[in-house]
Amino acid sequence: MRVRRQVIDDMSVRERSEELFHLATEFCPVGIVLLDGKGRIILANVEMARQFGYTPDEMAGRLLDVFAPPDPCRQRGERRASFVTELEARAREPEPNLYVRRKNRSIFPVEVSFKTAGDLLVATIVDIRERLRMERLKDEFVATVSHELRTPLTSISGALGLLVNDAGGELPDPMRRLLSIAHGNSQRLVRLVNNILDMEKIESGKVVFALQKVELRALAERAIETMRALADAHGVRVTLDPTASTRELRADPDWLVQVVTNLLSNAIKFSPRDGEVAVTIESRGVRLRLSVRDHGHGVPDEFKPRIFEKFAQADATDARQQGGTGLGLSIVKEIVTRLGGEVGFADAPGGGAIFFVELPATPPRGEGEER
């Protein structure tokens, strides 16, 4: 009798739980599903069923792996385990997107998240097709507008530069000052457009790296010379450590020099007048580290988690005055990551910041040449 009552009580609790689940999720705009420990669907809300083309009753009892896109290279049991594991792993990522399959076998992208409830899993699944479409349209719009702006802006900037340098005759000081302001702002617009186009090209996968052996020290010297005019305009000295390593690495020299110039530009703009920007190159086993150290105000603690994000600026007002676009460090991270390296920063002793990139170095001569 006691056992029977316990069974009835357990059934009542389960029925009550199902009722509460349905009440809580019936009108939820995202798909919600309750899974047991084996990945079997216990309950699914209306939105979840709608996304996958089933009714809630049809979904109940199904294994979650039936929604995985087909993979002929795996057995069914392996696919089930890997799909559930993949869902859980994707849920821990910053952008947990993956593709799933409907009843009609069409494939669509979703964003997933998981919460454990004892030995059960509660998953939310959001159809993100519209969001991805809007992001793609936005990127295409920005790229198109940037392409259309580049040619006229370059012409305007060049013409203003000629006027500032008296190509059209000597100018009164008030006019020269106004033209200098216009020239400076046109150059900033050109940099912004070029940065946007570079970022769009990198993110769309259109960049093809022409890898070759590069001596990082020689490349750094070239970048420093390129930034000499900017450094002089800000009253900043740029130095290269005389003990800098001369080891080589395999990289695309054009994109890698952009990495170094972006780091130098960032350091120069935020250094005090009469300050110094120091460049060092260290050999660290199988990797080379290039560091750029400034003596500015450093990176605010609240800004550090976002420093490599697009259009991120610690002090927007100051950055605009310095001509910053908020894309330089983001481009550095994208390029270095695609070259198989890492980028980071640290507070410099005595003030300022140190930004560094680490890239795989080529083996010393005689080691691994045949490989």
N, C-alpha and C positions, 0 to 999 in steps of 0.2 A: 504493500500500500504506500509506504514511504517513497519507494523507488518510482512508483507511478506518478505520485504527486510531484516529485523532482522533475520528471520528464515533462509533465504538463507545465510546470513553472518555467522550465527551459524553453519550451515552445512559445509560451506567452511572451517571454523576454525577447525571443527572436522575432516574433510577429510584431511586437511593439517597436523593436529596432528598425525593422523594415518599413513600418509605417512612418516613423520619424524621418528615416532616410528619404522616403518619397516626398514627404511634406517639405523637407529642407531643400531638396534638389529639383523638384518638379519644374519650377519656373526659373531655374538658374540658366543664365545665357551661355555657360560653358559646359562641355561634356564632363560628367562625373561618373566614375565606375568604382565599385567595391570588388576587390579581388581576394581570393584566398591565397594561401602560401604557395600553391602550385601554379598560380597565374590564371586560375579559372574565375570567370565573372560570376559574382553572386548577385549583384544588382547593378543596373545602369539607368541613368535618368533619361528623360525624353530627348534632350539635346544630344546626348551621346549617341543614342540610337539614330537620330536624324542625320548626324554627321556621317555615320557609317552605312546608312540605308537600310537599317533593320528596325523592327519594333523592339521595345524593351524586353518583351517576353522572348523574342528570338535570340537576343543577346545573352540572356541568363543561361549559365551552364557552359558557355563556350570558353575554350582556352584563348588567352589573349594572342597567341601566336597566329591565329587565323587572320589577324589584321596586318601581319607583317608582309611586306612585298615578297614575292617568290624569290628564292635563292636556290638554284639547282645544285649548287656546290655543297649544300648542307643537308644532312638528314633531318627529318621532321623534329625529332627530340632535341637535336642540337640547336635547331632554329628556334624552338620554343625557349630553351634556356638562354640562348644568346639574345633573343629579342627582349625578354623580360629584363635581363641584365642590362641590355643597351638602354631600355627605357629608364631604368633606375640611374644609370650613369649619366644619361643626357639630362635628367632632372637636376643634377648637381652642377651642370655647366651654366655659364652666364647666359648663353642663348641656346637652350635645350631644344633644338629643332630636329625633326626627322620625318621620314615619309611613312605613311601607312596606307592600307588598302581597304576600299569599300566593298560592299556586297557585290556590286557590279564590276569589281576588279579594277576600277580606276584608282589611281594613286594620287594622294594629296599631302601637303606638308602640315605638320601640327607642332604645337609646343606642349610639352608635358611637364607635370610636376607630381611628386609622390609624397604621401604622408603615411606613416605606419600607425596602425591602431591594434596593438597586441600582435596577433599572428596574421592580421589582415592588412591589406594595402588599399588606400584610397588614392585614386589617380584622377587628376583633372587634365583634360585634353582639349586644346583650343585649335580650331581650324584657322590657320594664319595665311591662307591664300591671298585674301584681300590686302592684308597688311604688307605682304611681300610685293604684291603688285604695285601698291602705292609707293613703297620704297624704291622700286625699280623706276617708276615714272619720275619720281623726284630726282634720282641720280641722273637719269637721261636728260631731264630738263636742265639741271645744273651744268652737265657736261656740254650740252648744246649751246646754252647761253655763254658759257666760258669760252668755247671755241669761237663764237661770233664776236666776242669782246676782245680777244687777244690781238687781232690784227690792227683794228683802229686804235686801241690803247697803246700798242707799241709805237705806232706812227706818231701819236700825240706826244708821248713821252720823249721820243727822239727829237721832235720839232722843238719842244720846250727846252730840251737840253742844249740845242744849238743856239736858241735865243739867249739863254742864260749865259752862254759863253761868248756872247757878242758876235755870233755869226751874221746877224743882220745889222750890225753896227752897234756902236756904244750906246748903252741905255742909261737913263737916269736911275739913281739908286732906288727910289720908291718903286719904279716899274720892275727893276731887277729883283727886288725883294718879293713882289707879288708873283713874278714868274718862277722864282725859286720855290715858293710854296706850292704853286701848281705843279711844277716838275716833280717835287718830292712826293706829292699825293698821287700823281699819275704813276710813278714808279712803284708805289705801294700797291696800287690796283693791279699793275702788271704782275707783281709777285703773288698777289692773292689769286689771280686767274691761273697763273702757272702752277701754283700749289694745288688748286682744286683739280686741274687737269691731271697733274701727276697722281694725286690720290685716286681719282676716278680710274685712271689707267691701271694702277696697281691693284685696286680692289676688284676690277672687272676681269683680271687675269690676262690683260693684253700685253703685259710686260714680258719680254723674252730677254733673259740675262745672257750676255755674251761673256762667259766665264773665261778668264785667262790669269796667268800669274801676275800678281801685282805686289810691288814693294810698298808696304803701307807707309813707311817713312817718306819716300819720295812723293807719294800721293798726298800726304799731309802737308808737305812743303808747298806743293802746288796749290792746295786749298787755302793755305795761309796767305800766299801771294795774291790769290783771287780776292780775298777778303781784306786786303791791305787798305783799300780806299775807305771801306766802311769803318775799319778800326781807326784810321786817321780822323775821320769825321767825328767820331765819338771820343777822340783823345785817349784811346786804349792801345796798349802794347800787346802784341800776340807773339808768344815765344814757343819754340819747340825744344824740348829737353835734348841737350847734345848727346845724351846716352841712349836716345830712343832706339829701339830694336830695328834692325834692318831685315828681319825675316820676311818671307813672302807669304801670300795667301792666294787662293783662287777666288776671284770675284769679278764682277763687272765694274771696270774702273769708272765709267761715267756715273753709274748710280752710287757707287761707293764715295766718290768725291762729293756728291750731293749730300750724303750722310754727314761727312765731315764739315762741309760748308754750312749746313743747317745748324749743327752743334756750335760752330764758331759764331755764326750770326746771332744765335740765341744768347750766347755768353757775352758777346760784345755789346749788344743792345742793353743788357741789364747790368753792365759793369759801371762803376763810377768813373768819372773823368780822371785821367791819369792812373787808372787801374791797369791790371795785367790779366791777360787770359793765357794760361799755361797749358800746353799740349804735351802729353807723354804717351809713349808707346812701350808696352811691356810684353815680354814673351812669357806666357804662362803654360808651360808644357805644350800641349797640342793646340793651344789657342793664343791669339794675339789680342791684347786689350789696348784700345786707344781711349784716353781720358782727356776731357776738356774741363779745366777748372777755372772758375771766375771768382771774383771777390765782391759780388753783389750782395743783395739782401737775403739770398737763399730762397728756398722753396717753403712757403707756408705749410704747416702741418695739415690743415684742412684741405689743401689743394693736392697733396701728394698722391692720393688714390686716383686722381683724374688727370694727371699730368700728361699722359700719352694719348688722351682722347682727342678726337677731332674738335677743333675750334675751342679747345679748353685754354683759358687764360686766368692766371692767378689774380691779376689786377687788371680788369679790362681797360680801365682808363689809362693806366700807365702803359699797357701793351699797345694801345692805339697810338699814344704819343710816340712810342718807339718804332711804330710801323709794323707791329706784330700781326700775324694772321691767325694764330692758334693752330696752324697745320704743320709747322716745321717739325716738331718732335713726333707727331703722329706719323708723318712720312718717314722719319728716321726709323721708327719702330717697324713699320711695314717692310721697308727695304731690308733691314738687318735680319728680321725674322725669315724672310724669303731667301736670304743668303745663308741660312743655317746658323745664325748667331743670336746673341742676346743683347738687350739694351737695358740700362738701369741708371740710377743716380744715387747720390749720397750727400749728406751735409759735409761741407769742407771744414777742416780744422781752422778755427779763427774766423769763420764766416764765409759766406758764399756757397756754391754748390759744385759738385763734380758729376758730370755726365759721362758715361762710358759705353762703349760697344765692344763686345767680344765676338771674334770670328775664328773659325777653324784655320789654323796655319798649315802651310804645306810642310811636309817632312824635310829635314835638312838634306842637302845633296847626298845622294848615295843611299838614302833610306826611303824605301817605298817607291822609287822612281819607276821600277818595272810595273808595280801595281797600278 
